[in-house]
Amino acid sequence: MKMRILGIDPALTVTGYGVIETNRNSINLLEAGIVTTTAGEILTKRLNRIYKAVSKLISDTDPDVMILEKLYAHYRHPMTAFILGQARGVICLACAREDIPLVEYAATRVKKAIVGKGHASKYQVQRMVASTIGLTKLPKYTDVTDALALAIAHSYIIKAKI
């Protein structure tokens, strides 16, 4: 069964994304990159840039499903959760407007699916993602490998359920 999966690692400054296509036992990278905003811009413009970029990404790549990491916020940093929630909100809106199913996974679930340990390091996840999709070097931004990890983990989890 062929499936196109869009993974997104949301953030206000650097949002990572990765689109893969799975077909039985293969995983192919279709596109990956980042959407950036500048701290000097007003919030509404930054959120609009993310929304427009994700909407265009959805239109260009036609995914079957979008994967996001479940929101985790440390009680000592409530503003981080608030800002991240706004970025996630416009991403979810883009997903809803295009009528694409949205699936969320906890970071530990993704790490367990990718590396085999729920508390794997970022570097371990990066290396496994690169190996899985045949990258010869690691992407500059960990946001990209985090997004790809979400997409790859979803493909593994779906396959395990079949």
C-alpha positions as CSV (number, residue, x, y, z in Angstrom):
1,M,0.0,0.0,0.0
2,K,1.5,3.3,-1.1
3,M,1.2,6.2,1.3
4,R,2.5,9.8,1.3
5,I,3.3,11.1,4.7
6,L,4.0,14.7,5.7
7,G,5.8,15.2,9.0
8,I,6.1,18.6,10.6
9,D,8.2,19.8,13.5
10,P,6.4,23.1,14.4
11,A,8.1,26.1,15.8
12,L,7.8,29.9,15.4
13,T,11.3,30.5,14.2
14,V,12.2,27.3,12.3
15,T,9.5,24.8,11.4
16,G,10.9,21.6,9.9
17,Y,9.1,19.4,7.4
18,G,9.6,16.2,5.6
19,V,7.6,14.3,3.0
20,I,8.1,10.6,2.5
21,E,6.4,8.0,0.4
22,T,6.1,4.4,1.6
23,N,5.4,1.4,-0.5
24,R,5.5,-2.0,1.2
25,N,9.1,-2.2,2.4
26,S,10.5,1.0,0.9
27,I,10.7,4.6,2.2
28,N,11.5,7.3,-0.2
29,L,12.3,10.9,0.6
30,L,10.3,13.3,-1.6
31,E,11.0,16.6,0.0
32,A,12.4,18.1,3.2
33,G,13.2,21.6,4.4
34,I,12.4,24.4,6.7
35,V,10.0,27.4,7.0
36,T,11.6,30.3,8.8
37,T,10.4,33.5,10.3
38,T,12.3,36.4,11.8
39,A,12.0,37.4,15.5
40,G,11.8,41.1,14.4
41,E,8.5,40.5,12.5
42,I,5.2,40.9,14.3
43,L,3.6,37.7,15.4
44,T,0.7,37.7,13.0
45,K,3.0,38.0,10.0
46,R,5.1,35.1,11.3
47,L,2.1,32.9,11.8
48,N,0.7,33.8,8.4
49,R,4.1,32.9,6.8
50,I,4.0,29.5,8.4
51,Y,0.3,29.0,7.4
52,K,0.9,29.9,3.8
53,A,4.1,27.8,3.5
54,V,2.4,24.7,5.0
55,S,-0.7,25.2,2.8
56,K,1.5,25.4,-0.3
57,L,3.5,22.4,0.8
58,I,0.2,20.4,1.2
59,S,-0.9,21.6,-2.2
60,D,2.4,20.7,-3.9
61,T,3.0,17.3,-2.3
62,D,-0.6,16.0,-1.8
63,P,0.0,14.0,1.4
64,D,-2.4,11.3,2.6
65,V,-1.7,12.2,6.3
66,M,0.1,14.9,8.3
67,I,2.0,14.0,11.5
68,L,2.8,16.3,14.3
69,E,4.5,15.8,17.6
70,K,2.2,16.0,20.6
71,L,2.7,19.3,22.5
72,Y,4.9,18.9,25.5
73,A,5.5,21.9,27.7
74,H,7.7,22.2,30.8
75,Y,6.0,24.0,33.6
76,R,9.0,26.3,34.0
77,H,8.6,27.6,30.4
78,P,4.9,28.4,29.9
79,M,5.6,31.1,27.2
80,T,7.4,28.5,25.0
81,A,4.2,26.3,25.1
82,F,2.0,29.3,24.3
83,I,4.2,30.4,21.3
84,L,4.5,26.8,20.0
85,G,0.8,26.3,20.4
86,Q,0.2,29.3,18.0
87,A,2.5,27.8,15.4
88,R,0.8,24.4,15.8
89,G,-2.6,26.0,15.5
90,V,-1.9,27.5,12.1
91,I,-0.4,24.3,10.9
92,C,-3.5,22.4,12.1
93,L,-5.7,24.9,10.3
94,A,-3.9,24.4,7.0
95,C,-4.3,20.6,7.5
96,A,-8.1,21.0,8.3
97,R,-8.7,23.3,5.3
98,E,-7.2,20.7,3.0
99,D,-9.1,17.9,4.7
100,I,-6.1,15.9,5.5
101,P,-6.1,13.5,8.5
102,L,-3.9,14.7,11.4
103,V,-2.1,12.2,13.7
104,E,0.0,13.2,16.7
105,Y,2.6,11.2,18.6
106,A,4.5,11.8,21.7
107,A,8.3,12.4,21.2
108,T,9.1,9.2,23.2
109,R,6.8,7.1,20.9
110,V,8.6,8.5,17.8
111,K,12.1,7.8,19.3
112,K,11.0,4.3,20.3
113,A,9.8,3.6,16.7
114,I,12.9,5.1,15.1
115,V,15.8,4.1,17.5
116,G,14.2,1.4,19.7
117,K,14.5,3.6,22.8
118,G,12.0,6.2,24.0
119,H,14.7,8.4,25.5
120,A,17.2,8.3,22.5
121,S,19.3,11.3,21.9
122,K,18.7,13.8,19.1
123,Y,21.9,12.6,17.5
124,Q,20.7,8.9,17.5
125,V,17.4,9.9,15.9
126,Q,19.3,12.0,13.3
127,R,21.6,9.1,12.4
128,M,18.8,6.6,12.1
129,V,16.7,8.9,10.0
130,A,19.6,9.5,7.7
131,S,20.3,5.8,7.4
132,T,16.7,4.9,6.8
133,I,16.3,7.3,3.8
134,G,19.8,7.0,2.5
135,L,21.2,10.5,3.3
136,T,25.0,10.7,3.1
137,K,25.2,13.6,5.5
138,L,22.9,14.9,8.2
139,P,20.7,17.9,7.5
140,K,21.9,21.3,8.8
141,Y,18.7,21.7,10.9
142,T,17.6,19.1,13.4
143,D,14.1,20.3,12.8
144,V,14.2,18.6,9.4
145,T,15.3,15.2,10.8
146,D,12.7,15.6,13.6
147,A,10.0,16.1,11.0
148,L,11.2,13.1,9.0
149,A,11.4,11.0,12.1
150,L,7.7,11.8,12.7
151,A,6.8,10.7,9.2
152,I,9.0,7.5,9.3
153,A,7.7,6.6,12.7
154,H,4.1,6.8,11.5
155,S,4.9,4.5,8.6
156,Y,6.3,1.9,11.1
157,I,3.4,2.3,13.4
158,I,0.9,1.9,10.6
159,K,2.7,-1.1,9.3
160,A,2.8,-2.8,12.7
161,K,-1.0,-2.4,13.0
162,I,-1.7,-4.1,9.6
